[in-house]
Amino acid sequence: QQKPETIADFKKHDRFEMDDYTDALLRSLKRNGFEYSDIMIKGPDTLAVGRLVLDPYSATLFSSSPRTFAAIDALIAEGMSMDEAIERIAFPDNPEKWVSNLVEADEIAIAAE
């Protein structure tokens, strides 16, 4: 949910035109952990509300959480590649989903060609 001070900041700095309806829409947006985030898209002739649902890998990859970033960074510091670290964070209890456990590195390169 948007913090009231964030919405107040939008109004104060005229980030975009905001009437009472837009204000109410912003206040109605919710987030449920990694499950989903409500989003609002506002353009010159458009105002839409939707729900963004990401798979665990994408949610980890695009996360803005300092905790998630630090966990990925720590695994990289231990020698993992970026994609391996993201997989470990995205699927901590499902090592069967880690690519490094599925195929040999040579097979990954061949599959990508």
Secondary structure, 3 states (H helix, E strand, C coil): CCCHHHHHHHHHCCCCCCCHHHHHHHHHCCEECCCEEEEEEEECCEEEEEEECCCHHHHHHCCCCHHHHHHHHHHHHCCCCHHHHHHHHHCCCCHHHCHHHHCCHHHHHHHHC
